[in-house]
Amino acid sequence: METNEPQEYNGGPPGGANADGMAPGSQEEVQVKWGKKDSAGSDEGRETPGAAADAWEERFREEQTKADTYLANWQRAQADMANLRRRTQQEREDYMKRANEELIRDLLPVLDSFDSAIASMPANLRETTWIDGIILVERQLRLALARHGVTPIEAQGQKFDPTQHEAVLHKATTDHEDEAITSELRKGYRLRDRVLRPSMVEVAKNTGAPTQWADAEATSPRDLAGQRDGAAGASASQDTEATIEEKK
């Protein structure tokens, strides 16, 4: 017999289904599955703190290497520029020195003319005013050259030096030492530490003093060969005499 007793309503859909018409527990399982998938994807895309630190350290090292390279190149460029300035300045100074040297060398014959004129001047004209003017001009020229480093080379009475003197005459004498300069034919000049023009001089040849040529003749190859032959002959004769004595 059917009873029409009312059934209790628990607030859900009939038949034990949920609000979406699905069985109990099915929606929760789907949500759990999707949640696991999202968490796995986020773990793959997120960097760990250690990996990020390593990446920044590697980038820092690369930038530091670039900075060191730029600094080395800049220092090298600065050194090259300093060397270029120094070399250019030295070349300019050398060029000016060579230019002055050529000009001074062209003025030396003028000094030679002054020396010849003053040396050959008659004694009765030395007291005249115009002669004093010529001597004053010669002194001014010498002072102007001296300010630029031009100095005369000492020659009279000095020992002959081939780096400063040019021997054009030789005089056989016993009054002077051998290789001594007896006369200066043309004055020489020095520009600072360089010989601008050597002095033309006359050199003494002392006939009483031994020379290097005499020593060379005494020890010439022919004399040495003769000495060797004589010594060899004496040694051979001594050996022959000793052999004869042994046979006896």
ChimeraX commands (.cxc) that place a marker at each C-alpha (Angstrom):
marker #1 position 0.00,0.00,0.00 radius 0.5
marker #1 position 1.46,3.25,-1.05 radius 0.5
marker #1 position 1.96,5.83,1.58 radius 0.5
marker #1 position 2.09,9.49,0.84 radius 0.5
marker #1 position 4.45,10.35,3.60 radius 0.5
marker #1 position 6.56,13.30,2.75 radius 0.5
marker #1 position 10.29,12.61,2.19 radius 0.5
marker #1 position 13.00,14.65,3.71 radius 0.5
marker #1 position 14.68,17.18,1.33 radius 0.5
marker #1 position 18.36,17.63,1.92 radius 0.5
marker #1 position 18.84,20.66,-0.41 radius 0.5
marker #1 position 20.50,18.78,-3.26 radius 0.5
marker #1 position 19.24,17.53,-6.57 radius 0.5
marker #1 position 17.31,14.38,-6.64 radius 0.5
marker #1 position 18.95,11.07,-7.10 radius 0.5
marker #1 position 22.07,12.09,-5.15 radius 0.5
marker #1 position 23.38,14.30,-7.96 radius 0.5
marker #1 position 25.04,17.68,-7.28 radius 0.5
marker #1 position 23.98,21.10,-8.57 radius 0.5
marker #1 position 25.63,20.59,-11.95 radius 0.5
marker #1 position 23.98,17.29,-12.50 radius 0.5
marker #1 position 27.18,15.35,-11.76 radius 0.5
marker #1 position 27.73,12.59,-9.31 radius 0.5
marker #1 position 29.11,13.51,-5.94 radius 0.5
marker #1 position 32.87,13.79,-5.85 radius 0.5
marker #1 position 33.37,14.09,-9.63 radius 0.5
marker #1 position 33.73,17.90,-9.69 radius 0.5
marker #1 position 36.17,17.84,-6.82 radius 0.5
marker #1 position 38.30,15.32,-8.65 radius 0.5
marker #1 position 38.37,17.47,-11.81 radius 0.5
marker #1 position 39.32,20.51,-9.80 radius 0.5
marker #1 position 42.12,18.61,-8.11 radius 0.5
marker #1 position 43.41,17.38,-11.45 radius 0.5
marker #1 position 43.49,20.91,-12.92 radius 0.5
marker #1 position 45.10,22.27,-9.81 radius 0.5
marker #1 position 47.94,19.76,-10.03 radius 0.5
marker #1 position 48.50,20.64,-13.69 radius 0.5
marker #1 position 48.72,24.38,-12.95 radius 0.5
marker #1 position 51.13,23.91,-10.09 radius 0.5
marker #1 position 53.39,21.77,-12.26 radius 0.5
marker #1 position 53.43,24.42,-15.04 radius 0.5
marker #1 position 54.28,27.20,-12.63 radius 0.5
marker #1 position 57.20,25.23,-11.19 radius 0.5
marker #1 position 58.65,24.72,-14.64 radius 0.5
marker #1 position 58.49,28.45,-15.59 radius 0.5
marker #1 position 59.84,29.81,-12.27 radius 0.5
marker #1 position 63.69,30.10,-11.75 radius 0.5
marker #1 position 65.23,29.05,-8.52 radius 0.5
marker #1 position 67.21,31.68,-6.53 radius 0.5
marker #1 position 70.49,29.84,-7.11 radius 0.5
marker #1 position 70.05,29.74,-10.92 radius 0.5
marker #1 position 69.20,33.48,-11.01 radius 0.5
marker #1 position 72.30,34.31,-8.97 radius 0.5
marker #1 position 74.50,32.24,-11.30 radius 0.5
marker #1 position 73.03,33.99,-14.35 radius 0.5
marker #1 position 73.67,37.44,-12.86 radius 0.5
marker #1 position 77.20,36.46,-11.85 radius 0.5
marker #1 position 77.97,35.23,-15.37 radius 0.5
marker #1 position 76.59,38.45,-16.85 radius 0.5
marker #1 position 78.65,40.48,-14.38 radius 0.5
marker #1 position 81.79,38.65,-15.41 radius 0.5
marker #1 position 81.10,39.32,-19.09 radius 0.5
marker #1 position 80.57,43.02,-18.42 radius 0.5
marker #1 position 83.71,43.15,-16.27 radius 0.5
marker #1 position 85.71,41.54,-19.07 radius 0.5
marker #1 position 84.39,44.13,-21.52 radius 0.5
marker #1 position 85.26,46.95,-19.11 radius 0.5
marker #1 position 88.81,45.61,-18.64 radius 0.5
marker #1 position 89.22,45.36,-22.42 radius 0.5
marker #1 position 87.98,48.92,-22.93 radius 0.5
marker #1 position 90.33,50.20,-20.19 radius 0.5
marker #1 position 93.36,48.39,-21.68 radius 0.5
marker #1 position 92.58,49.75,-25.15 radius 0.5
marker #1 position 92.20,53.27,-23.76 radius 0.5
marker #1 position 95.50,53.05,-21.89 radius 0.5
marker #1 position 97.23,51.73,-25.02 radius 0.5
marker #1 position 95.77,54.57,-27.08 radius 0.5
marker #1 position 96.92,57.10,-24.48 radius 0.5
marker #1 position 100.45,55.65,-24.54 radius 0.5
marker #1 position 100.52,55.69,-28.34 radius 0.5
marker #1 position 99.38,59.31,-28.36 radius 0.5
marker #1 position 102.04,60.29,-25.82 radius 0.5
marker #1 position 104.73,58.54,-27.87 radius 0.5
marker #1 position 103.48,60.25,-31.00 radius 0.5
marker #1 position 103.65,63.68,-29.35 radius 0.5
marker #1 position 107.14,62.97,-28.03 radius 0.5
marker #1 position 108.37,61.69,-31.39 radius 0.5
marker #1 position 106.85,64.65,-33.23 radius 0.5
marker #1 position 108.47,67.08,-30.80 radius 0.5
marker #1 position 111.84,65.34,-31.17 radius 0.5
marker #1 position 111.58,65.38,-34.96 radius 0.5
marker #1 position 110.71,69.08,-34.88 radius 0.5
marker #1 position 113.70,69.84,-32.66 radius 0.5
marker #1 position 116.01,67.76,-34.86 radius 0.5
marker #1 position 114.71,69.57,-37.94 radius 0.5
marker #1 position 115.36,72.95,-36.32 radius 0.5
marker #1 position 118.85,71.85,-35.31 radius 0.5
marker #1 position 119.61,70.67,-38.84 radius 0.5
marker #1 position 118.24,73.91,-40.28 radius 0.5
marker #1 position 120.39,75.96,-37.89 radius 0.5
marker #1 position 123.37,73.75,-38.64 radius 0.5
marker #1 position 123.13,74.40,-42.37 radius 0.5
marker #1 position 122.78,78.14,-41.80 radius 0.5
marker #1 position 125.74,78.23,-39.39 radius 0.5
marker #1 position 127.87,76.18,-41.76 radius 0.5
marker #1 position 127.19,78.73,-44.50 radius 0.5
marker #1 position 128.31,81.53,-42.15 radius 0.5
marker #1 position 131.65,79.93,-41.31 radius 0.5
marker #1 position 133.37,81.18,-44.50 radius 0.5
marker #1 position 132.39,84.71,-43.42 radius 0.5
marker #1 position 134.29,84.17,-40.18 radius 0.5
marker #1 position 137.23,82.82,-42.21 radius 0.5
marker #1 position 137.22,86.02,-44.29 radius 0.5
marker #1 position 137.21,88.15,-41.12 radius 0.5
marker #1 position 140.13,86.14,-39.71 radius 0.5
marker #1 position 142.14,86.50,-42.93 radius 0.5
marker #1 position 141.40,90.21,-43.18 radius 0.5
marker #1 position 142.37,90.95,-39.57 radius 0.5
marker #1 position 145.49,88.76,-39.75 radius 0.5
marker #1 position 146.74,90.46,-42.96 radius 0.5
marker #1 position 145.89,93.98,-41.83 radius 0.5
marker #1 position 148.84,96.42,-41.84 radius 0.5
marker #1 position 149.95,97.57,-38.42 radius 0.5
marker #1 position 149.57,101.29,-39.27 radius 0.5
marker #1 position 145.85,100.79,-39.97 radius 0.5
marker #1 position 144.91,99.02,-36.77 radius 0.5
marker #1 position 144.33,102.26,-34.90 radius 0.5
marker #1 position 141.82,103.68,-37.37 radius 0.5
marker #1 position 138.14,103.87,-36.51 radius 0.5
marker #1 position 136.87,101.95,-39.53 radius 0.5
marker #1 position 139.18,99.04,-38.65 radius 0.5
marker #1 position 137.69,99.11,-35.16 radius 0.5
marker #1 position 134.24,98.90,-36.78 radius 0.5
marker #1 position 135.27,95.81,-38.78 radius 0.5
marker #1 position 136.61,94.14,-35.64 radius 0.5
marker #1 position 133.42,95.02,-33.78 radius 0.5
marker #1 position 131.26,93.42,-36.52 radius 0.5
marker #1 position 133.42,90.28,-36.35 radius 0.5
marker #1 position 132.95,90.08,-32.58 radius 0.5
marker #1 position 129.21,90.55,-32.87 radius 0.5
marker #1 position 129.00,87.71,-35.38 radius 0.5
marker #1 position 130.99,85.41,-33.11 radius 0.5
marker #1 position 128.82,86.28,-30.11 radius 0.5
marker #1 position 125.64,85.61,-32.10 radius 0.5
marker #1 position 126.94,82.19,-33.14 radius 0.5
marker #1 position 128.08,81.44,-29.59 radius 0.5
marker #1 position 124.54,82.02,-28.32 radius 0.5
marker #1 position 123.44,79.20,-30.61 radius 0.5
marker #1 position 126.11,76.80,-29.30 radius 0.5
marker #1 position 128.94,77.42,-31.78 radius 0.5
marker #1 position 132.42,77.22,-30.22 radius 0.5
marker #1 position 135.88,77.05,-31.85 radius 0.5
marker #1 position 137.94,73.85,-31.67 radius 0.5
marker #1 position 141.32,74.16,-29.95 radius 0.5
marker #1 position 144.09,73.03,-32.26 radius 0.5
marker #1 position 147.36,74.95,-31.82 radius 0.5
marker #1 position 149.76,72.92,-29.66 radius 0.5
marker #1 position 147.25,70.11,-29.12 radius 0.5
marker #1 position 147.69,66.43,-29.87 radius 0.5
marker #1 position 146.30,65.47,-33.25 radius 0.5
marker #1 position 142.76,64.07,-32.92 radius 0.5
marker #1 position 141.29,62.68,-36.15 radius 0.5
marker #1 position 137.75,63.24,-34.83 radius 0.5
marker #1 position 138.34,67.01,-34.53 radius 0.5
marker #1 position 141.32,67.79,-36.76 radius 0.5
marker #1 position 142.08,67.28,-40.44 radius 0.5
marker #1 position 145.78,66.89,-41.21 radius 0.5
marker #1 position 146.65,68.47,-44.56 radius 0.5
marker #1 position 150.42,68.91,-44.01 radius 0.5
marker #1 position 153.12,66.96,-42.17 radius 0.5
marker #1 position 156.30,68.62,-40.93 radius 0.5
marker #1 position 159.45,66.65,-40.15 radius 0.5
marker #1 position 160.95,68.17,-37.02 radius 0.5
marker #1 position 162.61,67.36,-33.73 radius 0.5
marker #1 position 161.34,70.45,-31.90 radius 0.5
marker #1 position 157.84,69.09,-31.35 radius 0.5
marker #1 position 156.43,65.82,-30.15 radius 0.5
marker #1 position 155.27,63.36,-32.73 radius 0.5
marker #1 position 151.64,63.92,-33.82 radius 0.5
marker #1 position 151.62,67.40,-32.28 radius 0.5
marker #1 position 149.85,70.19,-34.17 radius 0.5
marker #1 position 152.34,72.84,-35.19 radius 0.5
marker #1 position 150.07,75.17,-37.16 radius 0.5
marker #1 position 146.35,75.79,-37.71 radius 0.5
marker #1 position 145.52,76.53,-41.33 radius 0.5
marker #1 position 141.76,76.89,-40.92 radius 0.5
marker #1 position 139.81,77.14,-37.69 radius 0.5
marker #1 position 137.34,74.42,-36.87 radius 0.5
marker #1 position 134.06,74.79,-35.03 radius 0.5
marker #1 position 131.81,72.66,-32.86 radius 0.5
marker #1 position 128.02,72.96,-32.60 radius 0.5
marker #1 position 127.23,71.98,-29.03 radius 0.5
marker #1 position 128.54,68.40,-28.76 radius 0.5
marker #1 position 128.99,67.80,-32.51 radius 0.5
marker #1 position 131.89,68.73,-34.76 radius 0.5
marker #1 position 130.51,71.18,-37.29 radius 0.5
marker #1 position 133.76,71.54,-39.21 radius 0.5
marker #1 position 137.16,70.00,-38.33 radius 0.5
marker #1 position 140.26,72.16,-38.08 radius 0.5
marker #1 position 142.74,72.01,-40.95 radius 0.5
marker #1 position 146.14,71.60,-39.31 radius 0.5
marker #1 position 149.81,70.86,-39.86 radius 0.5
marker #1 position 151.08,67.87,-37.88 radius 0.5
marker #1 position 154.64,67.33,-36.67 radius 0.5
marker #1 position 156.56,64.18,-37.52 radius 0.5
marker #1 position 159.39,63.80,-35.06 radius 0.5
marker #1 position 162.17,62.00,-36.93 radius 0.5
marker #1 position 164.02,61.11,-33.74 radius 0.5
marker #1 position 161.10,59.37,-32.05 radius 0.5
marker #1 position 160.13,55.77,-32.88 radius 0.5
marker #1 position 156.90,55.50,-34.76 radius 0.5
marker #1 position 154.35,52.79,-35.14 radius 0.5
marker #1 position 155.54,52.26,-38.72 radius 0.5
marker #1 position 159.01,51.30,-37.48 radius 0.5
marker #1 position 157.53,48.82,-35.05 radius 0.5
marker #1 position 155.36,47.44,-37.84 radius 0.5
marker #1 position 158.39,47.00,-40.12 radius 0.5
marker #1 position 160.25,45.15,-37.35 radius 0.5
marker #1 position 157.42,42.70,-37.05 radius 0.5
marker #1 position 156.42,42.46,-40.70 radius 0.5
marker #1 position 155.19,39.11,-42.07 radius 0.5
marker #1 position 158.46,38.61,-43.98 radius 0.5
marker #1 position 160.54,39.07,-40.82 radius 0.5
marker #1 position 158.27,36.78,-38.87 radius 0.5
marker #1 position 158.57,34.11,-41.58 radius 0.5
marker #1 position 162.35,34.42,-41.49 radius 0.5
marker #1 position 162.40,34.09,-37.73 radius 0.5
marker #1 position 160.22,31.00,-37.91 radius 0.5
marker #1 position 162.44,29.43,-40.64 radius 0.5
marker #1 position 165.58,30.14,-38.62 radius 0.5
marker #1 position 164.14,28.61,-35.49 radius 0.5
marker #1 position 162.96,25.55,-37.43 radius 0.5
marker #1 position 166.42,25.10,-38.98 radius 0.5
marker #1 position 168.16,25.34,-35.62 radius 0.5
marker #1 position 165.79,22.83,-34.12 radius 0.5
marker #1 position 166.36,20.41,-37.04 radius 0.5
marker #1 position 170.15,20.64,-36.74 radius 0.5
marker #1 position 169.96,19.93,-33.01 radius 0.5
marker #1 position 167.80,16.86,-33.65 radius 0.5
marker #1 position 170.28,15.58,-36.29 radius 0.5
marker #1 position 173.24,15.95,-33.93 radius 0.5
marker #1 position 171.37,14.12,-31.19 radius 0.5
marker #1 position 170.58,11.23,-33.57 radius 0.5
marker #1 position 174.26,10.91,-34.58 radius 0.5
marker #1 position 175.39,10.80,-30.97 radius 0.5
marker #1 position 172.89,8.03,-30.21 radius 0.5
marker #1 position 174.17,5.91,-33.12 radius 0.5
marker #1 position 177.70,6.21,-31.88 radius 0.5
marker link #1:1,2 radius 0.2
marker link #1:2,3 radius 0.2
marker link #1:3,4 radius 0.2
marker link #1:4,5 radius 0.2
marker link #1:5,6 radius 0.2
marker link #1:6,7 radius 0.2
marker link #1:7,8 radius 0.2
marker link #1:8,9 radius 0.2
marker link #1:9,10 radius 0.2
marker link #1:10,11 radius 0.2
marker link #1:11,12 radius 0.2
marker link #1:12,13 radius 0.2
marker link #1:13,14 radius 0.2
marker link #1:14,15 radius 0.2
marker link #1:15,16 radius 0.2
marker link #1:16,17 radius 0.2
marker link #1:17,18 radius 0.2
marker link #1:18,19 radius 0.2
marker link #1:19,20 radius 0.2
marker link #1:20,21 radius 0.2
marker link #1:21,22 radius 0.2
marker link #1:22,23 radius 0.2
marker link #1:23,24 radius 0.2
marker link #1:24,25 radius 0.2
marker link #1:25,26 radius 0.2
marker link #1:26,27 radius 0.2
marker link #1:27,28 radius 0.2
marker link #1:28,29 radius 0.2
marker link #1:29,30 radius 0.2
marker link #1:30,31 radius 0.2
marker link #1:31,32 radius 0.2
marker link #1:32,33 radius 0.2
marker link #1:33,34 radius 0.2
marker link #1:34,35 radius 0.2
marker link #1:35,36 radius 0.2
marker link #1:36,37 radius 0.2
marker link #1:37,38 radius 0.2
marker link #1:38,39 radius 0.2
marker link #1:39,40 radius 0.2
marker link #1:40,41 radius 0.2
marker link #1:41,42 radius 0.2
marker link #1:42,43 radius 0.2
marker link #1:43,44 radius 0.2
marker link #1:44,45 radius 0.2
marker link #1:45,46 radius 0.2
marker link #1:46,47 radius 0.2
marker link #1:47,48 radius 0.2
marker link #1:48,49 radius 0.2
marker link #1:49,50 radius 0.2
marker link #1:50,51 radius 0.2
marker link #1:51,52 radius 0.2
marker link #1:52,53 radius 0.2
marker link #1:53,54 radius 0.2
marker link #1:54,55 radius 0.2
marker link #1:55,56 radius 0.2
marker link #1:56,57 radius 0.2
marker link #1:57,58 radius 0.2
marker link #1:58,59 radius 0.2
marker link #1:59,60 radius 0.2
marker link #1:60,61 radius 0.2
marker link #1:61,62 radius 0.2
marker link #1:62,63 radius 0.2
marker link #1:63,64 radius 0.2
marker link #1:64,65 radius 0.2
marker link #1:65,66 radius 0.2
marker link #1:66,67 radius 0.2
marker link #1:67,68 radius 0.2
marker link #1:68,69 radius 0.2
marker link #1:69,70 radius 0.2
marker link #1:70,71 radius 0.2
marker link #1:71,72 radius 0.2
marker link #1:72,73 radius 0.2
marker link #1:73,74 radius 0.2
marker link #1:74,75 radius 0.2
marker link #1:75,76 radius 0.2
marker link #1:76,77 radius 0.2
marker link #1:77,78 radius 0.2
marker link #1:78,79 radius 0.2
marker link #1:79,80 radius 0.2
marker link #1:80,81 radius 0.2
marker link #1:81,82 radius 0.2
marker link #1:82,83 radius 0.2
marker link #1:83,84 radius 0.2
marker link #1:84,85 radius 0.2
marker link #1:85,86 radius 0.2
marker link #1:86,87 radius 0.2
marker link #1:87,88 radius 0.2
marker link #1:88,89 radius 0.2
marker link #1:89,90 radius 0.2
marker link #1:90,91 radius 0.2
marker link #1:91,92 radius 0.2
marker link #1:92,93 radius 0.2
marker link #1:93,94 radius 0.2
marker link #1:94,95 radius 0.2
marker link #1:95,96 radius 0.2
marker link #1:96,97 radius 0.2
marker link #1:97,98 radius 0.2
marker link #1:98,99 radius 0.2
marker link #1:99,100 radius 0.2
marker link #1:100,101 radius 0.2
marker link #1:101,102 radius 0.2
marker link #1:102,103 radius 0.2
marker link #1:103,104 radius 0.2
marker link #1:104,105 radius 0.2
marker link #1:105,106 radius 0.2
marker link #1:106,107 radius 0.2
marker link #1:107,108 radius 0.2
marker link #1:108,109 radius 0.2
marker link #1:109,110 radius 0.2
marker link #1:110,111 radius 0.2
marker link #1:111,112 radius 0.2
marker link #1:112,113 radius 0.2
marker link #1:113,114 radius 0.2
marker link #1:114,115 radius 0.2
marker link #1:115,116 radius 0.2
marker link #1:116,117 radius 0.2
marker link #1:117,118 radius 0.2
marker link #1:118,119 radius 0.2
marker link #1:119,120 radius 0.2
marker link #1:120,121 radius 0.2
marker link #1:121,122 radius 0.2
marker link #1:122,123 radius 0.2
marker link #1:123,124 radius 0.2
marker link #1:124,125 radius 0.2
marker link #1:125,126 radius 0.2
marker link #1:126,127 radius 0.2
marker link #1:127,128 radius 0.2
marker link #1:128,129 radius 0.2
marker link #1:129,130 radius 0.2
marker link #1:130,131 radius 0.2
marker link #1:131,132 radius 0.2
marker link #1:132,133 radius 0.2
marker link #1:133,134 radius 0.2
marker link #1:134,135 radius 0.2
marker link #1:135,136 radius 0.2
marker link #1:136,137 radius 0.2
marker link #1:137,138 radius 0.2
marker link #1:138,139 radius 0.2
marker link #1:139,140 radius 0.2
marker link #1:140,141 radius 0.2
marker link #1:141,142 radius 0.2
marker link #1:142,143 radius 0.2
marker link #1:143,144 radius 0.2
marker link #1:144,145 radius 0.2
marker link #1:145,146 radius 0.2
marker link #1:146,147 radius 0.2
marker link #1:147,148 radius 0.2
marker link #1:148,149 radius 0.2
marker link #1:149,150 radius 0.2
marker link #1:150,151 radius 0.2
marker link #1:151,152 radius 0.2
marker link #1:152,153 radius 0.2
marker link #1:153,154 radius 0.2
marker link #1:154,155 radius 0.2
marker link #1:155,156 radius 0.2
marker link #1:156,157 radius 0.2
marker link #1:157,158 radius 0.2
marker link #1:158,159 radius 0.2
marker link #1:159,160 radius 0.2
marker link #1:160,161 radius 0.2
marker link #1:161,162 radius 0.2
marker link #1:162,163 radius 0.2
marker link #1:163,164 radius 0.2
marker link #1:164,165 radius 0.2
marker link #1:165,166 radius 0.2
marker link #1:166,167 radius 0.2
marker link #1:167,168 radius 0.2
marker link #1:168,169 radius 0.2
marker link #1:169,170 radius 0.2
marker link #1:170,171 radius 0.2
marker link #1:171,172 radius 0.2
marker link #1:172,173 radius 0.2
marker link #1:173,174 radius 0.2
marker link #1:174,175 radius 0.2
marker link #1:175,176 radius 0.2
marker link #1:176,177 radius 0.2
marker link #1:177,178 radius 0.2
marker link #1:178,179 radius 0.2
marker link #1:179,180 radius 0.2
marker link #1:180,181 radius 0.2
marker link #1:181,182 radius 0.2
marker link #1:182,183 radius 0.2
marker link #1:183,184 radius 0.2
marker link #1:184,185 radius 0.2
marker link #1:185,186 radius 0.2
marker link #1:186,187 radius 0.2
marker link #1:187,188 radius 0.2
marker link #1:188,189 radius 0.2
marker link #1:189,190 radius 0.2
marker link #1:190,191 radius 0.2
marker link #1:191,192 radius 0.2
marker link #1:192,193 radius 0.2
marker link #1:193,194 radius 0.2
marker link #1:194,195 radius 0.2
marker link #1:195,196 radius 0.2
marker link #1:196,197 radius 0.2
marker link #1:197,198 radius 0.2
marker link #1:198,199 radius 0.2
marker link #1:199,200 radius 0.2
marker link #1:200,201 radius 0.2
marker link #1:201,202 radius 0.2
marker link #1:202,203 radius 0.2
marker link #1:203,204 radius 0.2
marker link #1:204,205 radius 0.2
marker link #1:205,206 radius 0.2
marker link #1:206,207 radius 0.2
marker link #1:207,208 radius 0.2
marker link #1:208,209 radius 0.2
marker link #1:209,210 radius 0.2
marker link #1:210,211 radius 0.2
marker link #1:211,212 radius 0.2
marker link #1:212,213 radius 0.2
marker link #1:213,214 radius 0.2
marker link #1:214,215 radius 0.2
marker link #1:215,216 radius 0.2
marker link #1:216,217 radius 0.2
marker link #1:217,218 radius 0.2
marker link #1:218,219 radius 0.2
marker link #1:219,220 radius 0.2
marker link #1:220,221 radius 0.2
marker link #1:221,222 radius 0.2
marker link #1:222,223 radius 0.2
marker link #1:223,224 radius 0.2
marker link #1:224,225 radius 0.2
marker link #1:225,226 radius 0.2
marker link #1:226,227 radius 0.2
marker link #1:227,228 radius 0.2
marker link #1:228,229 radius 0.2
marker link #1:229,230 radius 0.2
marker link #1:230,231 radius 0.2
marker link #1:231,232 radius 0.2
marker link #1:232,233 radius 0.2
marker link #1:233,234 radius 0.2
marker link #1:234,235 radius 0.2
marker link #1:235,236 radius 0.2
marker link #1:236,237 radius 0.2
marker link #1:237,238 radius 0.2
marker link #1:238,239 radius 0.2
marker link #1:239,240 radius 0.2
marker link #1:240,241 radius 0.2
marker link #1:241,242 radius 0.2
marker link #1:242,243 radius 0.2
marker link #1:243,244 radius 0.2
marker link #1:244,245 radius 0.2
marker link #1:245,246 radius 0.2
marker link #1:246,247 radius 0.2
marker link #1:247,248 radius 0.2
view
